[in-house]
Amino acid sequence: MTDMSEMTEFEIKKERAAQAVALLEDKYPDALCSLTYQNPHELMIAGRLSAQCTDARVNIVTKELFAKYRTIAEFAAADLGEVEEIIKPCGLYKTKAKSVIGMCKKIMEDFGGEIPQTIEELTTLPGIGRKTANLIMGDIYGKPAIVADTHCIRISRRLGLTTSDDPAKTERELKELIAPEKSSDFCHRLVLFGREVCKARGQRCGECTLREICPSAEQI
């Protein structure tokens, strides 16, 4: 067993991160994305629509959206007003509709109709920030990725793994702690865990899988 008294603060964090990864793997063997999609561009678009909207609502809206527009080319040529009407329940629908069409146009014009395979290229697409870019990198391309959404940020701070509410800083800090091959699935499991147990309010510390390694457990 590791002697924590002889470890640096960083080593302690890294050990705690590894324990969190293992415990959540046991609790949630299937680390699945909560957004429903059948192909890469659908995940990209669903990720954009999920901003300030629940994944459950996005999944309802995209059922109609993806039935009407089936390819990147079809989205690129879509009528703005029609897309706005379909995605209105997601909120911020005017901005989101414009960026959905815009990202697909850019993919057609600049990337030969194929979704880019790097964070740097993905974030040149209208409406695609690092969170959605990392989601695509992890789920579509199977590369190391930290999706710093609200659950990831909140739980990582409570575990003492990170120090900020800023997504970019959270991503950088977790990259130093989480094994690359575990990172994407770990973030999916944090979403499941955040919805079920470690909620923003009404968290259930008494039945928490991570209680024994969580420095915040006794404070909440």
C-alpha positions as MATLAB code, in Angstrom:
seq = 'MTDMSEMTEFEIKKERAAQAVALLEDKYPDALCSLTYQNPHELMIAGRLSAQCTDARVNIVTKELFAKYRTIAEFAAADLGEVEEIIKPCGLYKTKAKSVIGMCKKIMEDFGGEIPQTIEELTTLPGIGRKTANLIMGDIYGKPAIVADTHCIRISRRLGLTTSDDPAKTERELKELIAPEKSSDFCHRLVLFGREVCKARGQRCGECTLREICPSAEQI';
ca = [
       0.000    0.000    0.000;
       1.305    3.450   -0.897;
       2.647    5.526    2.017;
       0.917    8.870    1.425;
       3.156   10.641    3.959;
       6.167   10.227    1.672;
       4.403   11.486   -1.460;
       4.381   14.969   -2.980;
       1.101   16.811   -3.410;
       1.124   16.006   -7.124;
       1.782   12.316   -6.461;
      -1.095   12.238   -3.989;
      -3.410   13.776   -6.588;
      -2.248   11.319   -9.238;
      -2.828    8.369   -6.899;
      -6.293    9.678   -5.975;
      -7.111   10.149   -9.663;
      -6.137    6.547  -10.413;
      -8.327    5.354   -7.539;
     -11.253    7.438   -8.797;
     -10.842    5.987  -12.289;
     -10.852    2.421  -10.951;
     -13.805    2.941   -8.605;
     -15.939    4.529  -11.306;
     -15.015    1.768  -13.755;
     -16.450   -0.722  -11.262;
     -19.590    1.345  -10.734;
     -20.208    2.135  -14.405;
     -18.677   -0.622  -16.585;
     -20.246    0.835  -19.727;
     -18.942    4.369  -20.189;
     -21.333    5.568  -22.871;
     -21.916    9.070  -24.133;
     -25.343   10.311  -23.046;
     -25.957   11.989  -26.409;
     -27.686    9.811  -28.998;
     -26.000    9.625  -32.397;
     -25.426    7.219  -35.269;
     -22.441    8.803  -37.002;
     -19.711   11.364  -36.304;
     -21.422   14.497  -37.593;
     -24.486   13.762  -35.475;
     -22.338   13.726  -32.326;
     -20.735   17.000  -33.399;
     -24.107   18.666  -33.885;
     -25.629   17.184  -30.719;
     -22.601   18.437  -28.799;
     -23.223   21.941  -30.095;
     -26.918   21.804  -29.192;
     -26.117   20.614  -25.658;
     -24.722   23.998  -24.630;
     -26.935   25.245  -21.769;
     -29.369   22.414  -22.467;
     -29.841   18.939  -21.030;
     -28.688   15.932  -23.028;
     -32.155   14.419  -22.583;
     -33.795   17.356  -24.359;
     -31.122   17.362  -27.072;
     -31.823   13.689  -27.758;
     -35.516   14.445  -28.240;
     -34.801   17.318  -30.626;
     -32.150   15.522  -32.685;
     -34.491   12.628  -33.407;
     -36.447   14.946  -35.737;
     -33.402   16.924  -36.846;
     -31.355   13.907  -37.923;
     -34.341   12.374  -39.684;
     -34.689   15.493  -41.844;
     -30.992   16.137  -42.540;
     -28.961   12.962  -42.930;
     -25.555   14.130  -44.131;
     -23.099   16.959  -43.610;
     -23.900   18.150  -47.135;
     -27.616   18.283  -46.346;
     -26.964   20.314  -43.197;
     -24.700   22.659  -45.145;
     -27.543   23.339  -47.582;
     -30.288   23.467  -44.928;
     -32.736   26.343  -44.584;
     -31.813   28.390  -41.524;
     -35.402   29.024  -40.499;
     -36.309   25.349  -40.694;
     -33.343   24.337  -38.530;
     -34.211   27.081  -36.029;
     -37.776   25.817  -35.731;
     -36.700   22.228  -35.056;
     -34.028   23.059  -32.461;
     -35.970   25.834  -30.685;
     -36.587   23.675  -27.550;
     -32.792   23.527  -27.000;
     -32.594   27.264  -26.348;
     -30.303   29.804  -28.027;
     -31.732   28.339  -31.198;
     -30.862   31.193  -33.548;
     -27.174   31.099  -32.641;
     -27.077   27.307  -32.597;
     -28.833   26.925  -35.950;
     -26.431   29.364  -37.583;
     -23.398   27.544  -36.208;
     -24.724   24.067  -37.115;
     -25.128   25.097  -40.739;
     -21.869   27.057  -40.631;
     -19.792   24.180  -39.275;
     -21.123   21.838  -41.941;
     -20.419   24.364  -44.705;
     -16.858   24.768  -43.462;
     -16.367   20.999  -43.341;
     -17.563   20.728  -46.927;
     -15.463   23.653  -48.148;
     -12.256   23.274  -46.129;
     -12.082   19.618  -45.064;
     -13.445   17.707  -48.047;
     -16.636   16.739  -46.237;
     -14.743   14.906  -43.465;
     -14.793   15.933  -39.802;
     -11.292   17.126  -38.758;
      -9.204   14.860  -36.540;
      -7.378   17.394  -34.375;
      -8.517   19.721  -31.609;
      -6.925   22.645  -33.418;
      -8.879   22.027  -36.617;
     -12.125   21.136  -34.875;
     -12.142   24.396  -32.948;
     -11.994   26.362  -36.202;
     -15.543   25.178  -36.912;
     -18.325   27.626  -35.980;
     -19.785   26.798  -32.570;
     -17.254   24.089  -31.696;
     -15.304   24.728  -28.514;
     -12.826   22.489  -26.746;
     -15.525   20.541  -24.882;
     -17.229   19.306  -28.052;
     -13.893   18.945  -29.836;
     -12.636   16.660  -27.061;
     -15.888   14.699  -27.168;
     -15.316   14.028  -30.869;
     -11.650   13.169  -30.352;
     -12.486   10.622  -27.658;
     -15.692    9.054  -28.957;
     -15.135    9.196  -32.700;
     -11.384    8.952  -33.088;
     -10.531    7.026  -29.915;
      -7.865    9.500  -28.845;
      -7.109   10.785  -25.329;
      -9.622   13.478  -24.401;
     -10.829   15.422  -21.389;
     -14.402   16.671  -21.783;
     -14.539   19.403  -19.159;
     -18.285   19.763  -18.759;
     -20.086   20.910  -15.619;
     -20.001   17.454  -13.982;
     -16.300   16.967  -14.703;
     -15.424   20.400  -13.325;
     -17.544   20.067  -10.176;
     -16.494   16.540   -9.199;
     -12.806   17.044  -10.029;
     -12.728   20.044   -7.700;
     -14.511   18.169   -4.915;
     -11.974   15.364   -5.258;
      -9.159   17.892   -4.956;
      -7.804   16.986   -8.391;
      -8.307   20.449   -9.869;
      -8.437   23.995   -8.547;
     -10.556   25.953  -11.009;
     -14.056   26.279  -12.430;
     -12.524   27.199  -15.778;
     -12.963   24.403  -18.373;
      -9.617   24.995  -20.089;
      -7.686   24.934  -16.813;
      -9.602   21.861  -15.630;
      -8.699   20.108  -18.872;
      -5.007   20.943  -18.464;
      -4.882   19.820  -14.840;
      -6.672   16.530  -15.468;
      -4.434   15.717  -18.428;
      -1.514   15.599  -15.996;
      -3.335   13.201  -13.665;
      -5.460   10.824  -15.739;
      -3.908    8.069  -17.863;
      -4.503    9.096  -21.507;
      -6.196    5.828  -22.434;
      -8.622    6.236  -19.516;
      -9.432    9.920  -19.953;
     -12.405    9.902  -22.317;
     -14.297    7.117  -20.541;
     -13.514    8.690  -17.158;
     -15.293   11.869  -18.246;
     -18.346    9.901  -19.394;
     -18.449    8.171  -16.028;
     -18.240   11.518  -14.234;
     -21.406   12.579  -16.052;
     -23.242    9.459  -14.889;
     -21.880    9.850  -11.370;
     -22.711   13.548  -11.264;
     -26.317   12.954  -12.221;
     -26.819   10.055   -9.835;
     -24.707   10.818   -6.764;
     -22.391   13.832   -6.727;
     -24.959   16.412   -7.749;
     -24.589   20.173   -7.703;
     -27.175   20.197   -4.907;
     -28.484   17.327   -2.820;
     -25.340   15.233   -3.220;
     -25.485   11.779   -1.657;
     -22.175   11.467    0.190;
     -23.447    8.706    2.449;
     -23.676    6.289   -0.465;
     -20.821    7.670   -2.542;
     -18.425    5.237   -4.199;
     -15.625    7.809   -3.890;
     -16.275    8.826   -0.280;
     -13.130    7.221    1.114;
     -10.848    9.145   -1.242;
     -12.786   12.419   -1.387;
     -11.435   15.283    0.754;
     -14.748   17.110    0.428;
     -16.954   14.302    1.756;
     -16.971   15.479    5.352;
     -17.337   19.123    4.401;
     -20.481   18.812    2.280;
];
